[in-house]
Amino acid sequence: MKIQNVKNEWKKCEPEYAILTIILLLFLVVGAVWIIFAPKEDFSEDENRALEPTPKISVESLLDGSFMDSVESYIGDHFPLRKQFISLYNATQYGIGKRDVSGNYSSTPAEGGVYFGRDGHLYEVLLPDRTGIFEENAQALVNFAKAVDVPVYFLPAPSGSQEQPEKLPLFAPNHSQREELQRLKELARDEAVVVDTFDALSSINGDYYYKTDHHWNTFGAYAAYQVLCSEMGLTATPLDSYELRTVTQPFYGTLYSKAVSWFQQPDRMYLPELKQPQQITQYVNGTGPREGIYWEEYLEQKDKYSVYLGGNRGVDVVKNADVTNGRKLLILKDSYANSMIPFLSTNFSEIHLIDLRYYNFNVYDYMKEQGITDAAAIYSVKQLCDVSIANKLIVR
């Protein structure tokens, strides 16, 4: 009797669920076959990160659970149509009204996500510094200014979400980076000139930050260059002295990597080139020379912003044989400074760029050896809050 009842129940269920069961099984089988046999990528260009490699089994990894964690991450990184599903997920989040994605606010320190702004803009979510990193960095920069015998200029670069609040989602919370600007001014006093670009940038009509990247674009970099020149007593080279060459390849930047979506329009890049060319060469980590400062090969890659100088290294030197004033500018910097170099290179015989994240030598000795006449620190405010450079500026 019980067997007969089971058969009857199965007959009742079969027409209703057979097709669904078959589809589910096919999905699982196809997914498993794909994950096992399909070609794998080691790096996601869209997300700008390395993907989980094939898990390696061992007794230790089985016992401590790390093998299953690796399997889970591997499946998550390599399942079929992954990019399309991520894009669909972000589009769905946007469709239901969510405007903040990819944040991790429970971590220590908290990591801000990305806002879907107006007019196709993506913006970093700015959070107050709870780690004390900014204070340490700011004090280290002031100590640097005290220790050297050349004029020093600090240029803290604001983020796009600081400068274009009208494009943020309605009522979106956003930390004001003017707090860091004011604190830097208080610490610097007479030791260094703090170059305030905040108002100059916000007064520009049109876009001066990339929509999909955290950097300022060519127009933002030029505006910052003008303010810096004014503070340094230099004459800025007029923008109409340049031909703005349009990069044809679409540019999807770092913010897009955190908020991949099918509806996001790419950015357009413009490379400023002097109408009357000058003899500008670049020396990379003590080698060279290399003609020009644009590394065109990066235009074929995801990280197109590295077309400026070829990215970030410990030391780069840019020389202009047509500038004979003998002035040598040292720039302590992050990547925000890179797009200013096409402009600054017209004002100095030499520009020495040091990225303290990758430089492990004595900055003060370097300045003496190279005969530096001027110094500047060009950092994004967010970078000064996130990454410590203080130990690289200890006076020895």
C-alpha positions in Angstrom: 0.0 0.0 0.0 2.8 2.5 0.9 4.7 1.7 -2.3 1.5 2.3 -4.3 1.0 5.6 -2.6 4.5 6.7 -3.4 4.0 5.8 -7.0 0.8 7.8 -7.1 2.4 10.8 -5.5 5.3 10.6 -8.1 2.8 10.5 -10.9 1.1 13.6 -9.5 4.4 15.5 -9.3 6.0 14.3 -12.5 4.2 16.5 -15.0 4.6 19.5 -12.9 8.3 19.3 -12.0 10.0 17.1 -14.6 10.9 19.9 -16.9 12.2 22.1 -14.1 14.2 19.2 -12.6 15.8 18.5 -16.0 16.7 22.1 -16.5 18.2 22.3 -13.1 20.3 19.2 -13.6 21.4 20.4 -17.0 22.4 23.7 -15.5 24.5 22.0 -12.8 26.1 19.6 -15.3 27.0 22.3 -17.8 28.3 24.6 -15.0 30.4 21.8 -13.6 31.8 20.9 -17.1 32.5 24.6 -17.7 34.3 25.1 -14.5 36.5 22.0 -15.0 37.3 22.1 -18.7 36.7 25.7 -20.0 39.8 27.9 -20.5 40.5 30.0 -17.4 41.6 33.6 -17.1 44.2 34.5 -14.5 43.1 38.2 -14.4 39.9 40.1 -14.7 40.4 43.2 -16.8 37.0 44.5 -15.8 37.5 44.1 -12.1 41.3 44.9 -12.3 42.2 42.0 -10.0 43.7 38.5 -10.1 41.2 35.6 -10.1 41.4 32.6 -7.8 43.8 30.0 -9.2 42.9 26.2 -9.3 42.8 25.0 -5.7 45.6 22.7 -4.6 44.6 19.9 -2.3 46.7 18.8 0.6 46.1 17.2 4.0 46.8 20.5 5.7 44.4 22.5 3.5 41.7 19.9 4.1 42.1 19.9 7.9 42.2 23.7 8.3 39.3 24.3 5.8 41.3 26.5 3.4 40.8 24.0 0.6 37.0 24.4 0.6 37.5 28.2 0.9 39.6 28.1 -2.2 37.1 25.9 -4.0 34.3 28.4 -3.2 36.4 31.4 -4.4 37.4 29.5 -7.5 33.8 28.7 -8.5 32.8 32.3 -7.7 35.6 33.6 -10.0 35.1 31.2 -12.9 31.4 30.3 -13.2 29.8 30.6 -16.7 28.8 34.1 -17.9 30.3 35.6 -14.8 30.7 39.1 -16.2 27.1 39.2 -17.4 25.8 38.0 -14.1 27.8 40.7 -12.2 26.6 43.3 -14.6 23.0 42.1 -14.2 23.4 42.2 -10.4 24.7 45.8 -10.4 22.0 46.8 -12.8 19.4 45.2 -10.6 20.8 47.1 -7.6 20.6 50.3 -9.5 17.0 49.5 -10.7 15.7 49.0 -7.1 17.2 52.3 -6.1 20.5 51.3 -4.5 23.2 53.8 -5.3 26.1 52.5 -3.2 27.9 49.3 -4.2 31.1 47.4 -3.3 31.6 48.9 0.1 32.8 47.0 3.2 31.7 49.1 6.1 32.2 46.4 8.7 36.0 46.1 8.0 38.6 47.9 10.0 39.2 50.4 8.6 35.9 50.6 6.8 36.1 50.6 3.0 33.9 53.0 1.1 32.1 51.7 -2.0 31.1 53.4 -5.2 28.1 55.7 -5.7 26.1 55.7 -9.0 26.0 59.4 -9.6 24.2 61.5 -12.1 25.1 61.9 -15.8 26.8 58.5 -15.8 29.3 59.4 -13.1 30.7 56.9 -10.6 32.1 58.3 -7.4 34.2 57.1 -4.4 32.3 57.0 -1.1 34.4 59.2 1.1 34.7 58.2 4.8 36.4 60.1 7.6 39.9 58.8 8.6 39.6 56.8 11.8 43.1 55.3 11.6 45.2 58.4 12.2 47.1 57.7 8.9 46.3 61.2 7.6 47.6 62.9 10.7 50.9 60.9 10.5 51.3 61.6 6.8 50.6 65.3 7.2 53.0 65.7 10.1 55.7 63.8 8.1 55.3 66.1 5.2 55.6 69.1 7.4 58.8 67.6 9.0 60.1 67.1 5.4 59.5 70.8 4.6 61.3 71.8 7.8 64.3 69.6 7.0 65.0 70.8 3.4 66.3 74.2 2.3 64.2 74.6 -0.8 60.6 76.0 -1.2 58.0 73.3 -0.5 54.5 73.2 -1.8 51.7 70.8 -0.7 48.9 70.1 -3.2 46.2 67.8 -1.7 44.0 66.7 -4.6 40.3 66.4 -3.8 38.2 63.5 -5.0 35.5 63.8 -7.6 32.7 63.2 -5.0 34.1 66.1 -3.0 34.2 68.5 -5.9 30.9 67.5 -7.7 28.4 66.9 -4.8 25.6 68.0 -7.1 26.0 64.8 -9.0 25.9 62.5 -6.0 22.7 60.5 -5.2 20.1 62.5 -3.2 21.0 62.7 0.5 24.1 60.5 0.0 26.4 60.8 3.0 29.9 61.9 2.0 32.8 63.0 4.2 34.1 66.5 3.5 37.8 66.5 2.5 38.0 70.2 3.4 38.7 68.9 7.0 41.9 67.4 5.8 42.8 70.5 3.8 42.3 72.7 6.8 44.3 70.4 9.1 47.2 70.4 6.6 47.1 74.2 6.5 47.2 74.3 10.3 50.2 72.0 10.5 52.1 73.6 7.6 51.9 77.2 8.8 55.0 78.9 7.4 56.9 75.7 6.7 55.3 75.1 3.3 52.7 76.5 1.0 49.4 74.6 0.8 48.1 74.8 -2.7 44.3 75.0 -2.4 42.7 73.6 -5.7 39.3 72.9 -4.2 37.6 76.1 -5.3 39.4 76.3 -8.6 38.2 72.8 -9.6 34.6 73.3 -8.5 34.3 76.5 -10.5 35.0 74.7 -13.8 32.1 74.2 -16.1 31.8 70.6 -17.4 33.5 67.4 -16.3 37.0 67.6 -14.9 37.0 64.1 -13.3 36.7 60.9 -15.2 33.3 59.2 -14.9 34.6 55.7 -14.4 37.9 56.5 -12.7 39.0 58.2 -9.5 41.5 60.5 -11.1 40.9 64.0 -12.5 40.9 64.2 -16.3 43.1 66.4 -18.5 41.0 69.5 -17.7 41.1 68.9 -13.9 44.9 68.3 -14.1 45.4 71.5 -16.0 43.3 73.5 -13.5 45.4 72.1 -10.7 48.6 73.0 -12.7 47.4 76.6 -13.1 46.9 77.0 -9.3 50.3 75.4 -8.5 52.0 77.7 -11.0 50.3 80.7 -9.5 51.6 79.8 -6.0 55.1 79.1 -7.3 55.4 82.4 -9.2 55.4 80.6 -12.6 53.6 81.4 -15.8 51.3 78.5 -16.8 51.6 77.4 -20.4 48.2 78.3 -22.0 46.0 75.3 -22.7 45.6 76.5 -26.3 49.3 75.8 -26.7 48.4 72.1 -26.7 46.6 69.9 -29.2 44.3 67.6 -27.3 44.7 64.2 -29.0 41.7 62.0 -28.5 42.3 58.4 -27.5 40.0 56.3 -29.6 39.9 53.3 -27.3 37.2 53.4 -24.6 38.4 53.9 -21.1 36.9 52.1 -18.2 38.7 53.1 -15.0 39.1 51.9 -11.4 35.6 52.8 -10.2 34.1 50.8 -13.0 36.1 47.8 -11.8 34.1 48.0 -8.5 30.7 48.6 -10.3 30.7 46.7 -13.5 27.5 47.3 -15.4 26.3 47.0 -19.0 24.8 50.5 -19.0 27.9 52.3 -18.0 29.3 54.5 -20.8 33.1 54.7 -21.1 35.3 57.7 -20.6 37.2 59.5 -23.3 40.8 60.4 -22.8 42.7 63.4 -24.2 46.5 63.5 -24.3 47.9 67.1 -24.4 50.6 67.5 -27.0 52.5 70.8 -27.5 51.8 72.4 -30.9 55.4 73.5 -30.8 57.1 70.3 -29.7 59.9 70.4 -27.1 62.7 67.9 -26.4 61.2 66.0 -23.4 62.7 62.8 -22.3 62.0 60.4 -19.4 64.4 58.4 -17.3 63.0 55.3 -15.6 64.6 54.2 -12.3 67.9 55.5 -13.4 67.8 54.1 -17.0 67.0 55.8 -20.2 66.5 58.2 -21.9 63.1 57.5 -23.4 61.6 60.0 -25.8 58.4 61.6 -24.5 56.3 60.8 -21.5 53.4 58.9 -23.1 53.5 55.1 -23.0 51.1 54.3 -25.9 51.1 50.5 -25.2 49.0 51.1 -22.2 46.2 52.4 -24.4 45.6 48.7 -25.5 45.3 47.6 -21.9 42.8 48.0 -19.1 45.0 50.5 -17.1 44.9 53.2 -19.7 45.7 55.9 -17.2 49.3 54.5 -17.1 49.8 56.0 -20.5 51.1 58.9 -18.4 54.8 58.0 -17.5 54.1 54.3 -17.8 52.5 54.1 -14.3 54.1 54.5 -10.8 57.6 53.6 -9.8 60.1 54.5 -7.2 61.9 57.2 -9.3 61.2 58.8 -12.7 63.0 61.8 -14.1 61.6 64.0 -16.8 63.9 66.4 -18.6 63.1 69.2 -21.0 66.1 70.4 -23.0 64.2 73.4 -24.2 63.8 74.8 -20.7 67.0 76.4 -19.6 66.2 78.0 -16.3 68.1 75.3 -14.4 65.2 74.7 -12.0 64.8 71.1 -10.8 61.5 70.2 -9.2 61.2 67.2 -6.8 57.6 65.8 -6.6 56.6 63.4 -3.9 53.5 61.9 -5.4 50.8 59.4 -6.1 49.2 58.9 -9.5 47.3 62.1 -9.5 50.5 64.0 -10.3 51.1 61.9 -13.4 48.6 63.7 -15.6 50.0 67.1 -14.5 53.5 66.3 -15.9 52.7 67.2 -19.6 52.1 70.7 -18.3 54.7 71.0 -15.6 57.4 69.8 -17.9 57.2 73.1 -19.8 58.3 75.0 -16.6 61.3 73.1 -15.3 64.5 71.8 -16.7 64.1 68.6 -14.7 61.3 67.0 -12.7 62.2 64.2 -10.3 59.2 62.1 -9.4 59.4 59.9 -6.3 56.6 57.6 -5.3 57.3 56.7 -1.7 55.3 53.5 -1.9 58.1 52.1 -4.0 61.1 54.2 -3.0 63.3 52.7 -0.3 66.3 55.1 -0.2 67.0 58.4 1.6 65.0 61.2 0.0 67.1 63.9 1.6 70.4 62.5 0.1 68.7 62.2 -3.3 67.8 65.9 -3.2 71.3 67.0 -2.4 72.8 64.7 -5.0 70.5 66.0 -7.8 70.7 69.7 -6.9 66.9 70.0 -6.4 65.7 73.7 -6.3 62.0 73.2 -5.6 59.9 70.5 -4.0 56.2 69.6 -4.0 54.0 66.9 -2.6 51.1 66.1 -4.9 48.8 63.5 -3.3 45.1 62.8 -3.4 43.5 63.4 0.0 42.1 59.9 0.0 45.6 58.4 -0.5 46.9 60.4 2.4 44.1 58.9 4.5 44.6 55.3 3.3 48.4 54.7 2.8 51.2 55.6 5.2 54.3 57.3 3.8 55.5 58.7 7.1 58.3 56.2 7.7 59.8 57.1 4.3 60.2 60.7 5.3 62.1 60.2 8.6 65.0 62.6 8.8 68.2 60.5 9.1 
